[in-house]
Each structure stands twice: as structure tokens, then as C-alpha cells.
């Protein structure tokens, strides 16, 4: 009987579809505040207004890394048991909290299984040239103590990171215009009217002047409160739970309302990210790249933007939930992408037809794709859908074709080139002058003859 069971399991495994690549976009873990509002002097005096990743945030991503290991190393066996740099590439925005979140995540995914030094390497080769530099006595053969795994993390300069930060200026020159326009739409007006009493109540309990205090101002306070709650910082003593909950409900949709409220804004600002995602997918399919896991460590606004482009959430559907209206998008995720929220693209190959298809997980839950009641979507159909809706990032964001050309060509080279051109032009004019003089002299000689 046991042999029959094992045979059935083996047959099922042999006939199963094959996972060939994953790409993951996530938000960093819990951080310190970034806005100077509630308890500002305390946070500022302790240098805590920079949005640094906290121990809570490190733990969140460590546990997420453990979840990733279970699914993609142990269960699906996509990735190696130990970290393999030829299989994995990691991108992060040029911000401490996203870089450290990626580090924390992979310590959970590959815990204490870093490399050992070779057996026959002399001890002197394992030390720097500094005098009296010695390793810990109990380090053993581990390259690093406790077998910590070092990670290569790639970052683009913030000003040019259009893949993960296309939602703001200067990456998208029109972003500021989008945000100003978004604050004066009917959708914002309706949400603000619904939130009016909450705003007044919030201001009274927080001792804030309600004059010109908007849902966007309140969202900055809520951002600080989230940092406080997750990291055990003090909370306002007079803020009632009922008021907090009402403010939180409005906070959930304010980022989408402010940054990318229209479909054009969503498809335009998400275009560079999908260009990179498809580039890595194509390289895997044509076997020009060995990367099986591509990571993007970014921000809440990045996750919200890409989720909106996937049509699993939007400012409109979140507002419909808040206003108590019928929700048109039945796949609407109406909660804010909290710390360590993540989107995972799983690229599968059908065992029978060899057709490639995507599964997309939001915070570990498979989502319906391609505007269908199905968690599977063929890669071809998914790509066509995204490419059809994709905006023109350079045109719609008013980006120059080569926005950083002046940094690529040294000034001295430009100067020498100009001088060289002027010298050549001068020689040409001088040559023409000499030619005319010679012709004129010949004419005079012939006349005198």
C-alpha cells in the first residue's frame, strides 16, 4: 500500500507544472517617523525623523524571508539551499530602510548558511595587512562569524531610479502637476466631505487648528502613528480609539488619491517597472539569463502603484469602499500596503503544453488576473494587456531623451572638441583664401604676359 502511495505522489510530481522564475516587489519593514508633527521634538532630538528601519521592521522582513524559503527553496525547489548569486539579483532604492529590509529578508531566507573558508588556505591569507588584526577565537572555518551570508544589493541613484520611484519628481517631471490636480477632483471632494466630522474630531483631540486641515494633512499624522504603534513609541493621550479608527479608514486611500488617481497616471508611472519585469522574464524564457529570483525592495507608494496597474486596487475602488458605494472592481484591495507588504510574480511552465503563465500573489494570496475570475494568466496575454495599457513615460512625464547627458561627457572634452572644430574651420577658410589668392595671381600674370 505504501508503495502505491509513493508511486502516485511521484507521478503527480512528474506531471506538475514547473515554476521557472519569481520576481518580488515589497515595501520595507517598520521604520521611524518621517513627518514632523506629533511628538516631533522628541523624534528630532533622538535623530529619528529619517525613516530608519527599526528592529520591528528587521523582524518583519526576516520572517518574510523564512516564508520565501519555505515556498521557493523547500517546497517548489526553485532556488538552491544556499545563497547562489548567479540565481538571485536584488535591487533596492537608494534609501537605508529598503536596503536594510533586503538584508534582513535574506538573512531569514538563508540563515546561518554562509560559506566557509577553504581548508588549505594559510591563516595569514585570512587577515588584512593591519598589525594585530585577528579574527574571533571561535570563528572556526566560517568566512563570517555565525555563517552570516553577505548579499550584493544593487541601487540606482535616486534622481534616475524610474523603475522604483517613478511616482515623484524629478524622476517624473509632471508628478507635482499630477498631485496638484489630484487634490481638486470630485473624488477627493466626496471623500473630504465624508471625512469632515472625523477631521474636526481629530483636530479637537490633537489640539490642532482645523483651518485648512485636509485628509492629506491627517494622513501624515497617521503615518507617524503607525511608526509609533509598531515601534512602541508614545501615542497621543487624548486621541480616542474611535477617532483613530475613523482617521485610519480615510488614511488607507489618501496616497492613491494624491499620487496616482487617474488611469493615465497609473499606467504612465508604472511603465518603467514593467519594462524591467518583462526584460527579466524574456531573458529567462530565451535562456540568456540564469536569474531565477529578482527582488525589488521599495516603498508603500511603489507597491500601491504597481497593484493599481495590475487592477487589483485603485483610488476609485478604495473610495467606493470608504463612501459605502457599490464597488465596481470585485478584486479591489481596499487596505493600505502596510510594512513588508509584497507582490510576487510566479512564472510557471505548463507541463503538457509548455505554455508559460503567471500567478501573482499579494501578501501571499493568489489574485485574479487579466480581468478574469482566474488566478492564472498566460504570459503572452498578461504582457499584451500591460503593453496595451502602458503609458508613454518619457512623453507623459515630460522627460528629455538624455536627461543626464551633461554628466556623461566631461567639460574638458566638450571644450577641446569645440576648439578642434574652430581650428578646422579656420584652416578651411585659410585654405579658401590661399586658393583665391593663387587664382588671382595667375590671372594677373596672364594679363601682364
C-alpha positions as CSV (number, residue, x, y, z in Angstrom):
1,X,0.0,0.0,0.0
2,X,2.8,2.4,0.9
3,X,4.5,1.7,-2.4
4,X,1.3,2.6,-4.3
5,X,1.0,5.9,-2.4
6,X,4.6,6.8,-3.2
7,X,4.1,5.9,-6.8
8,X,1.0,8.1,-7.0
9,X,3.0,11.0,-5.4
10,X,5.8,10.5,-7.9
11,X,3.5,10.5,-10.9
12,X,1.8,13.7,-9.7
13,X,5.2,15.4,-9.2
14,X,6.3,14.4,-12.7
15,X,3.1,15.8,-14.2
16,X,3.2,19.0,-12.2
17,X,3.7,22.4,-13.8
18,X,7.2,23.8,-13.3
19,X,8.0,27.1,-11.6
20,X,10.8,28.7,-13.5
21,X,11.2,32.3,-12.1
22,X,9.9,34.6,-9.4
23,X,10.0,38.4,-9.1
24,X,9.1,40.1,-5.9
25,X,8.3,43.7,-5.1
26,X,8.0,44.6,-1.4
27,X,7.7,47.5,0.9
28,X,10.3,48.0,3.6
29,X,9.6,47.0,7.2
30,X,8.5,49.2,10.1
31,X,10.5,52.5,10.3
32,X,10.9,55.6,12.4
33,X,8.7,58.6,11.5
34,X,9.4,60.8,8.5
35,X,7.0,63.7,9.3
36,X,7.5,66.4,11.9
37,X,4.1,66.5,13.6
38,X,3.1,64.6,16.7
39,X,5.9,64.4,19.2
40,X,8.2,66.0,16.7
41,X,10.7,67.4,19.2
42,X,11.3,64.0,20.8
43,X,11.8,62.3,17.4
44,X,14.1,65.1,16.2
45,X,16.2,65.2,19.4
46,X,16.7,61.4,19.1
47,X,17.5,61.7,15.3
48,X,14.5,59.5,14.5
49,X,12.9,61.6,11.7
50,X,14.8,59.9,8.9
51,X,12.6,56.8,8.4
52,X,15.2,54.4,9.5
53,X,14.4,50.7,9.6
54,X,13.7,49.6,13.2
55,X,14.2,46.2,14.9
56,X,10.5,45.6,14.3
57,X,11.0,46.1,10.6
58,X,14.0,43.9,10.6
59,X,12.0,41.1,12.2
60,X,9.1,41.5,9.7
61,X,11.4,41.0,6.7
62,X,13.3,38.2,8.4
63,X,10.1,36.3,8.8
64,X,9.0,37.1,5.3
65,X,12.4,35.7,4.2
66,X,11.6,32.5,6.1
67,X,8.2,32.3,4.3
68,X,10.0,32.7,0.9
69,X,12.5,30.0,1.8
70,X,9.7,27.5,2.7
71,X,7.8,28.2,-0.6
72,X,10.7,28.6,-3.1
73,X,13.6,26.6,-1.6
74,X,12.0,23.8,0.3
75,X,8.5,23.2,-1.4
76,X,9.0,24.3,-5.0
77,X,12.8,23.8,-5.1
78,X,13.3,26.7,-7.4
79,X,16.3,28.0,-5.6
80,X,19.4,26.4,-4.1
81,X,19.7,25.5,-0.5
82,X,22.5,28.1,0.0
83,X,22.6,31.6,-1.5
84,X,23.7,31.5,-5.1
85,X,24.5,34.9,-6.6
86,X,24.0,33.5,-10.1
87,X,20.3,32.7,-9.3
88,X,19.4,35.9,-7.5
89,X,19.7,39.6,-8.2
90,X,18.5,42.3,-5.7
91,X,17.5,45.9,-6.3
92,X,16.7,48.5,-3.7
93,X,16.0,52.2,-3.8
94,X,18.9,54.3,-2.5
95,X,17.4,54.5,1.0
96,X,18.6,52.9,4.2
97,X,15.3,51.3,5.1
98,X,14.9,49.5,1.8
99,X,18.5,48.3,1.7
100,X,18.4,47.0,5.2
101,X,15.0,45.4,4.6
102,X,16.5,43.4,1.8
103,X,19.4,42.4,4.0
104,X,17.0,41.3,6.8
105,X,14.9,39.4,4.4
106,X,17.7,37.3,3.0
107,X,19.0,36.6,6.5
108,X,15.7,34.9,7.0
109,X,15.8,33.1,3.7
110,X,19.4,31.9,4.0
111,X,20.0,31.9,7.8
112,X,23.4,30.9,9.1
113,X,24.5,29.1,5.9
114,X,27.1,31.4,4.6
115,X,30.3,30.0,3.1
116,X,33.4,28.5,4.9
117,X,36.9,29.5,4.0
118,X,38.9,26.8,2.1
119,X,40.6,24.2,4.2
120,X,44.2,24.7,2.9
121,X,44.4,28.4,2.9
122,X,47.2,29.8,5.2
123,X,45.9,31.7,8.2
124,X,47.9,34.8,7.2
125,X,45.9,35.0,4.0
126,X,42.7,35.3,6.0
127,X,43.8,38.6,7.6
128,X,44.1,42.1,6.4
129,X,47.6,43.7,6.4
130,X,46.8,45.8,9.5
131,X,49.1,44.9,12.5
132,X,47.5,42.8,15.3
133,X,44.3,42.2,13.2
134,X,43.0,38.8,14.4
135,X,39.6,37.0,13.9
136,X,37.4,35.9,16.8
137,X,38.8,32.8,18.5
138,X,35.6,30.9,17.9
139,X,35.1,31.8,14.3
140,X,36.2,28.4,13.1
141,X,36.1,27.9,9.3
142,X,33.2,30.3,8.8
143,X,34.0,33.1,6.4
144,X,32.0,35.3,8.8
145,X,31.0,34.6,12.3
146,X,27.8,32.7,12.7
147,X,28.0,31.9,9.0
148,X,26.3,35.1,8.1
149,X,25.6,35.4,4.3
150,X,26.8,38.6,2.6
151,X,24.4,40.0,-0.1
152,X,25.1,42.0,-3.2
153,X,22.4,44.7,-3.4
154,X,22.1,47.0,-6.4
155,X,20.9,50.6,-6.2
156,X,20.3,53.3,-8.7
157,X,20.8,57.0,-7.9
158,X,17.6,58.4,-6.5
159,X,17.3,61.0,-9.3
160,X,17.4,58.4,-12.0
161,X,15.5,55.5,-10.4
162,X,12.5,55.5,-12.7
163,X,11.8,51.8,-12.1
164,X,11.0,52.0,-8.4
165,X,10.5,55.8,-7.8
166,X,8.7,57.0,-10.9
167,X,5.9,58.4,-8.8
168,X,7.7,61.6,-7.9
169,X,9.8,64.4,-9.2
170,X,12.4,64.7,-10.6
171,X,12.0,61.1,-11.9
172,X,8.7,62.2,-13.5
173,X,8.7,65.9,-14.1
174,X,4.9,66.1,-14.3
175,X,4.4,64.3,-10.9
176,X,4.0,67.6,-9.0
177,X,1.4,68.7,-11.5
178,X,-0.4,65.4,-11.2
179,X,-0.5,65.7,-7.4
180,X,-1.9,69.3,-7.5
181,X,-4.6,68.3,-10.0
182,X,-5.5,65.2,-7.9
183,X,-6.3,67.3,-4.8
184,X,-9.1,69.1,-6.6
185,X,-11.1,66.3,-8.1
186,X,-14.7,65.3,-7.4
187,X,-13.4,62.1,-5.9
188,X,-11.3,64.0,-3.3
189,X,-14.2,66.4,-2.7
190,X,-16.5,63.5,-1.9
191,X,-14.1,61.7,0.4
192,X,-13.3,65.0,2.2
193,X,-17.0,65.7,2.8
194,X,-17.4,62.2,4.2
195,X,-14.3,62.7,6.4
196,X,-15.3,66.2,7.6
197,X,-16.6,65.3,11.0
198,X,-13.6,63.0,11.5
199,X,-11.2,65.8,10.7
200,X,-12.9,68.1,13.2
201,X,-12.9,65.5,15.9
202,X,-9.3,64.6,15.1
203,X,-8.2,68.3,15.3
204,X,-10.0,68.8,18.6
205,X,-8.4,65.8,20.3
206,X,-5.0,66.6,18.9
207,X,-5.3,70.3,19.7
208,X,-4.7,71.3,16.0
209,X,-6.2,74.3,14.2
210,X,-8.8,72.7,11.8
211,X,-8.5,75.7,9.4
212,X,-7.1,74.3,6.1
213,X,-6.5,70.9,7.7
214,X,-7.2,68.3,5.0
215,X,-7.3,64.5,4.7
216,X,-3.8,64.7,3.3
217,X,-2.6,66.5,6.5
218,X,-4.3,63.9,8.6
219,X,-2.6,61.1,6.6
220,X,0.8,62.5,7.7
221,X,-0.2,62.2,11.3
222,X,-1.5,58.7,10.7
223,X,1.9,57.8,9.2
224,X,3.6,58.9,12.4
225,X,1.1,56.9,14.5
226,X,1.8,53.8,12.5
227,X,5.5,54.2,13.3
228,X,4.7,54.8,16.9
229,X,2.4,51.7,17.2
230,X,4.8,49.3,15.5
231,X,7.8,50.5,17.5
232,X,6.3,51.2,20.9
233,X,6.7,54.9,20.8
234,X,4.3,57.2,22.8
235,X,0.8,57.8,21.3
236,X,-1.3,61.0,21.8
237,X,-3.0,60.6,25.2
238,X,-6.2,62.4,24.1
239,X,-6.7,60.7,20.8
240,X,-9.7,58.3,21.2
241,X,-9.7,54.9,19.6
242,X,-12.9,55.7,17.7
243,X,-11.3,58.8,16.2
244,X,-8.2,56.9,15.3
245,X,-10.1,54.1,13.6
246,X,-12.1,56.7,11.5
247,X,-8.9,58.5,10.6
248,X,-7.3,55.2,9.7
249,X,-10.1,54.4,7.3
250,X,-9.5,57.7,5.4
251,X,-5.7,57.2,5.6
252,X,-6.0,54.0,3.6
253,X,-6.8,55.7,0.4
254,X,-5.1,59.1,0.6
255,X,-1.8,58.1,-1.0
256,X,-3.6,56.7,-4.1
257,X,-5.8,59.8,-4.2
258,X,-2.8,62.1,-4.1
259,X,-0.2,60.3,-6.3
260,X,-2.0,58.3,-9.0
261,X,-5.7,58.9,-9.1
262,X,-6.3,58.5,-12.8
263,X,-5.7,55.5,-15.0
264,X,-3.3,57.5,-17.2
265,X,-1.1,58.5,-14.1
266,X,-1.0,54.8,-13.1
267,X,-0.1,53.4,-16.5
268,X,2.4,56.1,-17.2
269,X,4.3,55.9,-13.9
270,X,4.3,52.1,-13.7
271,X,5.7,51.7,-17.2
272,X,9.4,51.6,-16.4
273,X,8.9,49.0,-13.7
274,X,7.0,46.7,-16.1
275,X,9.7,47.2,-18.8
276,X,12.3,45.8,-16.4
277,X,10.0,43.0,-15.2
278,X,9.4,41.8,-18.8
279,X,13.1,42.2,-19.6
280,X,14.0,39.7,-16.9
281,X,11.1,37.4,-17.9
282,X,12.2,37.3,-21.5
283,X,15.8,36.6,-20.6
284,X,14.7,33.6,-18.6
285,X,12.5,32.3,-21.4
286,X,15.2,32.6,-24.0
287,X,17.8,31.3,-21.5
288,X,20.1,34.3,-21.8
289,X,20.0,34.8,-18.1
290,X,20.2,32.3,-15.2
291,X,18.4,34.6,-12.7
292,X,15.5,32.8,-11.0
293,X,14.7,35.3,-8.4
294,X,14.6,39.1,-8.9
295,X,13.9,41.3,-6.0
296,X,12.7,45.0,-5.8
297,X,12.9,46.4,-2.3
298,X,11.0,49.7,-2.3
299,X,8.2,51.7,-0.7
300,X,4.5,51.7,0.1
301,X,3.8,54.1,-2.8
302,X,5.6,51.7,-5.2
303,X,3.6,48.7,-4.1
304,X,0.3,50.7,-4.3
305,X,1.2,52.0,-7.8
306,X,2.0,48.5,-9.2
307,X,-1.0,47.0,-7.5
308,X,-3.1,49.7,-9.2
309,X,-1.6,48.9,-12.6
310,X,-2.5,45.2,-12.1
311,X,-6.1,46.4,-11.4
312,X,-6.2,44.7,-8.0
313,X,-6.8,48.1,-6.4
314,X,-7.3,51.7,-7.3
315,X,-8.1,55.1,-5.7
316,X,-11.6,54.8,-7.2
317,X,-12.5,51.4,-5.7
318,X,-10.9,52.3,-2.3
319,X,-13.0,55.5,-2.3
320,X,-16.1,53.5,-3.1
321,X,-15.5,51.3,-0.1
322,X,-14.9,54.3,2.1
323,X,-18.1,56.1,0.8
324,X,-20.2,53.0,1.2
325,X,-20.9,52.7,-2.5
326,X,-21.1,49.6,-4.7
327,X,-17.5,48.5,-5.6
328,X,-17.2,48.1,-9.3
329,X,-13.8,46.2,-9.1
330,X,-14.6,43.0,-7.3
331,X,-10.8,42.3,-6.9
332,X,-10.3,45.6,-5.0
333,X,-7.8,45.5,-2.2
334,X,-9.0,48.4,-0.1
335,X,-6.4,48.2,2.7
336,X,-3.2,50.3,2.7
337,X,0.0,48.4,1.8
338,X,1.5,48.1,5.3
339,X,5.0,47.4,6.3
340,X,6.6,44.4,4.4
341,X,3.6,44.2,2.0
342,X,4.6,42.4,-1.1
343,X,3.7,41.4,-4.7
344,X,5.2,38.2,-6.1
345,X,5.1,37.2,-9.8
346,X,5.5,33.5,-10.3
347,X,6.3,32.4,-13.8
348,X,5.2,28.8,-14.5
349,X,5.5,26.5,-17.4
350,X,2.6,24.1,-18.2
351,X,3.9,20.6,-18.2
352,X,1.6,19.5,-21.1
353,X,1.6,22.5,-23.5
354,X,4.8,24.1,-22.3
355,X,2.9,27.4,-22.2
356,X,4.1,30.0,-19.8
357,X,1.8,31.6,-17.4
358,X,1.8,34.0,-14.4
359,X,0.5,33.6,-10.9
360,X,0.5,36.8,-8.8
361,X,0.4,36.8,-5.0
362,X,-0.4,39.8,-2.9
363,X,0.8,39.3,0.6
364,X,0.8,35.6,0.0
365,X,-2.7,35.3,-1.5
366,X,-3.2,34.4,-5.2
367,X,-5.0,37.2,-7.1
368,X,-7.4,37.0,-10.0
369,X,-5.5,38.2,-13.2
370,X,-6.1,39.6,-16.6
371,X,-9.6,40.8,-15.7
372,X,-10.8,37.2,-15.3
373,X,-12.0,35.1,-12.5
374,X,-8.8,33.1,-12.6
375,X,-5.5,33.1,-10.7
376,X,-3.6,32.1,-13.8
377,X,-2.9,34.2,-16.9
378,X,-0.8,33.2,-19.8
379,X,2.4,35.2,-20.0
380,X,1.5,36.3,-23.6
381,X,-1.9,37.6,-22.6
382,X,-0.5,39.3,-19.5
383,X,2.2,41.0,-21.4
384,X,-0.1,42.2,-24.2
385,X,-2.5,43.6,-21.6
386,X,0.2,45.6,-19.8
387,X,1.8,46.7,-23.0
388,X,-1.6,47.9,-24.4
389,X,-2.4,49.9,-21.3
390,X,1.1,51.2,-20.8
391,X,1.6,54.9,-20.9
392,X,4.5,56.8,-22.6
393,X,6.7,57.6,-19.6
394,X,9.1,60.0,-21.4
395,X,6.3,61.9,-23.2
396,X,3.7,62.0,-20.4
397,X,6.3,62.7,-17.7
398,X,8.0,65.3,-19.9
399,X,11.4,63.6,-19.8
400,X,14.2,64.6,-22.0
401,X,15.7,61.7,-24.1
402,X,19.1,62.0,-22.4
403,X,18.4,63.9,-19.1
404,X,21.9,63.3,-17.7
405,X,24.0,63.7,-20.8
406,X,26.0,66.6,-19.3
407,X,27.2,64.3,-16.6
408,X,28.4,61.7,-19.1
409,X,30.6,64.0,-21.2
410,X,33.4,65.8,-19.3
411,X,33.5,69.6,-19.7
412,X,37.2,69.4,-20.8
413,X,36.3,67.1,-23.6
414,X,33.5,69.4,-24.8
415,X,35.9,72.4,-24.7
416,X,38.6,70.6,-26.6
417,X,36.1,69.4,-29.2
418,X,34.9,73.0,-29.8
419,X,38.5,74.3,-30.1
420,X,39.3,71.5,-32.5
421,X,36.2,72.3,-34.7
422,X,37.1,76.0,-34.7
423,X,40.7,75.2,-35.7
424,X,39.5,73.0,-38.6
425,X,37.0,75.7,-39.7
426,X,39.8,78.3,-39.5
427,X,42.1,76.1,-41.7
428,X,39.3,75.7,-44.2
429,X,38.8,79.4,-44.5
430,X,42.5,80.0,-44.7
431,X,42.7,77.4,-47.5
432,X,39.9,79.0,-49.4
433,X,41.7,82.4,-49.0
434,X,45.0,81.0,-50.3
435,X,43.2,79.3,-53.2
436,X,41.6,82.6,-54.2
437,X,44.9,84.5,-53.9
438,X,46.7,82.0,-56.2
439,X,43.9,82.2,-58.8
440,X,44.1,86.0,-58.6
441,X,47.9,86.0,-59.0
442,X,47.7,83.7,-62.0
443,X,45.1,85.9,-63.6
444,X,47.4,89.0,-63.2
445,X,50.4,87.2,-64.6
446,X,48.4,86.1,-67.7
447,X,47.2,89.6,-68.3
448,X,50.7,91.1,-68.0
449,X,52.1,88.4,-70.3
